[in-house]
């Protein structure tokens, strides 16, 4: 409801930032895109327009190993993560887009719109960030 939206957005944004920072350092991740990161090419623009430094709960990253690694990540990720093709929930959701949401596209068309084989989309919820990072770390290490 709108009564708790402010609290949810703050937690989702904090979770996304913590996860993005973790992913930037992980050896099996080649790229992380989140507007709150110093490495984001439009960080200054995001800071200008995103109120109170809240950059939202969505991010994406590329995993080494392409769609095979993405599938393995989806098969090994544990709670609190949810595996589904949805966005913006109070639960954190992870999706390997090349083999899930965009699986019906030709690879060349998918690549034209920026969806690589290892493209992983994350929609952060309100769970404890340490629990999310621990589960993600364990799953990435299995890829």
C-alpha positions as a Markdown table, in Angstrom:
| # | Residue | x | y | z |
|---|---|---|---|---|
| 1 | Unk | 0.0 | 0.0 | 0.0 |
| 2 | Unk | 1.0 | 3.6 | -0.3 |
| 3 | Unk | 1.3 | 3.8 | 3.5 |
| 4 | Unk | 4.5 | 1.8 | 3.5 |
| 5 | Unk | 5.8 | 2.8 | 0.1 |
| 6 | Unk | 8.5 | 5.1 | 1.4 |
| 7 | Unk | 9.9 | 2.5 | 3.8 |
| 8 | Unk | 9.9 | -0.2 | 1.0 |
| 9 | Unk | 11.6 | 2.1 | -1.5 |
| 10 | Unk | 14.3 | 3.0 | 1.0 |
| 11 | Unk | 15.0 | -0.7 | 1.8 |
| 12 | Unk | 14.8 | -1.8 | -1.8 |
| 13 | Unk | 17.3 | 0.9 | -2.8 |
| 14 | Unk | 19.7 | 0.1 | 0.1 |
| 15 | Unk | 19.5 | -3.6 | -0.8 |
| 16 | Unk | 20.2 | -2.9 | -4.5 |
| 17 | Unk | 23.2 | -0.7 | -3.7 |
| 18 | Unk | 24.7 | -3.4 | -1.3 |
| 19 | Unk | 24.1 | -6.1 | -3.9 |
| 20 | Unk | 25.6 | -4.0 | -6.7 |
| 21 | Unk | 28.7 | -3.2 | -4.7 |
| 22 | Unk | 29.1 | -6.9 | -3.9 |
| 23 | Unk | 28.7 | -8.0 | -7.5 |
| 24 | Unk | 31.2 | -5.4 | -8.8 |
| 25 | Unk | 33.9 | -7.3 | -6.8 |
| 26 | Unk | 32.8 | -10.8 | -7.7 |
| 27 | Unk | 35.2 | -12.6 | -10.1 |
| 28 | Unk | 32.3 | -14.3 | -12.0 |
| 29 | Unk | 30.7 | -11.0 | -12.8 |
| 30 | Unk | 31.9 | -8.9 | -15.7 |
| 31 | Unk | 29.5 | -5.9 | -15.5 |
| 32 | Unk | 27.1 | -4.4 | -13.0 |
| 33 | Unk | 24.6 | -1.7 | -14.0 |
| 34 | Unk | 23.0 | 0.3 | -11.2 |
| 35 | Unk | 22.6 | 4.1 | -11.2 |
| 36 | Unk | 23.8 | 4.4 | -7.6 |
| 37 | Unk | 27.3 | 3.0 | -8.4 |
| 38 | Unk | 30.2 | 5.3 | -8.9 |
| 39 | Unk | 31.0 | 3.3 | -12.0 |
| 40 | Unk | 27.6 | 4.0 | -13.7 |
| 41 | Unk | 28.2 | 6.4 | -16.7 |
| 42 | Unk | 25.2 | 8.5 | -15.7 |
| 43 | Unk | 25.7 | 8.6 | -12.0 |
| 44 | Unk | 25.7 | 12.4 | -11.8 |
| 45 | Unk | 22.4 | 12.5 | -13.7 |
| 46 | Unk | 20.9 | 9.8 | -11.5 |
| 47 | Unk | 22.0 | 11.7 | -8.4 |
| 48 | Unk | 20.4 | 14.9 | -9.8 |
| 49 | Unk | 17.0 | 13.3 | -10.5 |
| 50 | Unk | 16.6 | 10.5 | -7.9 |
| 51 | Unk | 15.4 | 12.0 | -4.7 |
| 52 | Unk | 17.4 | 11.5 | -1.5 |
| 53 | Unk | 19.9 | 9.2 | -3.3 |
| 54 | Unk | 17.3 | 6.5 | -3.7 |
| 55 | Unk | 18.2 | 4.8 | -7.0 |
| 56 | Unk | 15.5 | 2.1 | -6.9 |
| 57 | Unk | 15.6 | -1.6 | -6.5 |
| 58 | Unk | 16.5 | -2.7 | -10.1 |
| 59 | Unk | 19.9 | -3.7 | -11.3 |
| 60 | Unk | 21.4 | -6.1 | -13.8 |
| 61 | Unk | 24.7 | -7.8 | -14.2 |
| 62 | Unk | 26.5 | -10.1 | -16.6 |
| 63 | Unk | 27.8 | -13.4 | -15.4 |
| 64 | Unk | 30.8 | -15.2 | -16.9 |
| 65 | Unk | 29.7 | -18.3 | -18.8 |
| 66 | Unk | 26.7 | -16.9 | -20.5 |
| 67 | Unk | 23.3 | -18.6 | -20.6 |
| 68 | Unk | 24.7 | -21.9 | -19.2 |
| 69 | Unk | 26.0 | -20.1 | -16.1 |
| 70 | Unk | 22.7 | -18.1 | -15.9 |
| 71 | Unk | 20.7 | -21.3 | -15.9 |
| 72 | Unk | 23.0 | -22.8 | -13.3 |
| 73 | Unk | 22.6 | -19.7 | -11.1 |
| 74 | Unk | 18.8 | -19.9 | -11.4 |
| 75 | Unk | 19.0 | -23.6 | -10.5 |
| 76 | Unk | 21.2 | -23.0 | -7.4 |
| 77 | Unk | 19.9 | -19.7 | -5.9 |
| 78 | Unk | 18.3 | -20.2 | -2.5 |
| 79 | Unk | 15.9 | -18.2 | -0.4 |
| 80 | Unk | 15.4 | -15.4 | 0.3 |
| 81 | Unk | 15.6 | -15.1 | -3.5 |
| 82 | Unk | 12.6 | -15.9 | -5.6 |
| 83 | Unk | 12.9 | -17.1 | -9.2 |
| 84 | Unk | 10.3 | -15.6 | -11.4 |
| 85 | Unk | 9.6 | -13.2 | -14.2 |
| 86 | Unk | 8.2 | -10.3 | -12.1 |
| 87 | Unk | 9.4 | -7.0 | -10.8 |
| 88 | Unk | 8.9 | -4.6 | -7.9 |
| 89 | Unk | 7.7 | -7.0 | -5.2 |
| 90 | Unk | 8.6 | -7.0 | -1.5 |
| 91 | Unk | 10.5 | -10.3 | -2.3 |
| 92 | Unk | 13.8 | -10.1 | -4.1 |
| 93 | Unk | 13.5 | -11.6 | -7.6 |
| 94 | Unk | 16.3 | -12.8 | -9.9 |
| 95 | Unk | 15.9 | -13.7 | -13.6 |
| 96 | Unk | 18.3 | -15.0 | -16.3 |
| 97 | Unk | 16.7 | -13.1 | -19.1 |
| 98 | Unk | 18.3 | -15.0 | -22.0 |
| 99 | Unk | 16.7 | -18.2 | -20.9 |
| 100 | Unk | 13.5 | -16.9 | -19.3 |
| 101 | Unk | 11.9 | -13.6 | -20.2 |
| 102 | Unk | 13.6 | -13.2 | -23.6 |
| 103 | Unk | 14.1 | -16.9 | -24.5 |
| 104 | Unk | 11.7 | -16.5 | -27.5 |
| 105 | Unk | 13.9 | -13.9 | -29.2 |
| 106 | Unk | 16.6 | -14.7 | -31.7 |
| 107 | Unk | 20.0 | -14.3 | -30.2 |
| 108 | Unk | 21.0 | -11.6 | -32.6 |
| 109 | Unk | 17.8 | -9.6 | -31.8 |
| 110 | Unk | 18.3 | -10.1 | -28.1 |
| 111 | Unk | 21.9 | -8.8 | -28.4 |
| 112 | Unk | 20.8 | -5.8 | -30.3 |
| 113 | Unk | 18.6 | -4.7 | -27.4 |
| 114 | Unk | 21.4 | -5.3 | -24.9 |
| 115 | Unk | 20.4 | -8.7 | -23.5 |
| 116 | Unk | 23.6 | -10.8 | -23.5 |
| 117 | Unk | 23.7 | -14.5 | -22.7 |
| 118 | Unk | 24.8 | -13.8 | -19.2 |
| 119 | Unk | 22.4 | -11.0 | -18.5 |
| 120 | Unk | 20.9 | -11.4 | -15.0 |
| 121 | Unk | 18.1 | -9.0 | -13.9 |
| 122 | Unk | 17.6 | -8.3 | -10.2 |
| 123 | Unk | 14.6 | -6.7 | -8.5 |
| 124 | Unk | 15.4 | -6.1 | -4.9 |
| 125 | Unk | 12.9 | -6.6 | -2.2 |
| 126 | Unk | 13.0 | -5.7 | 1.5 |
| 127 | Unk | 14.8 | -8.8 | 3.0 |
| 128 | Unk | 18.0 | -8.5 | 5.0 |
| 129 | Unk | 20.8 | -7.5 | 2.6 |
| 130 | Unk | 23.3 | -9.8 | 4.3 |
| 131 | Unk | 21.0 | -12.8 | 3.6 |
| 132 | Unk | 20.5 | -11.8 | 0.0 |
| 133 | Unk | 24.3 | -11.4 | -0.6 |
| 134 | Unk | 25.1 | -14.7 | 1.2 |
| 135 | Unk | 22.7 | -16.7 | -0.9 |
| 136 | Unk | 23.9 | -14.9 | -4.1 |
| 137 | Unk | 27.5 | -15.5 | -3.3 |
| 138 | Unk | 26.9 | -19.2 | -2.7 |
| 139 | Unk | 25.0 | -19.6 | -6.0 |
| 140 | Unk | 27.6 | -17.6 | -8.0 |
| 141 | Unk | 30.4 | -19.7 | -6.6 |
| 142 | Unk | 28.7 | -22.8 | -8.0 |
| 143 | Unk | 28.6 | -21.4 | -11.5 |
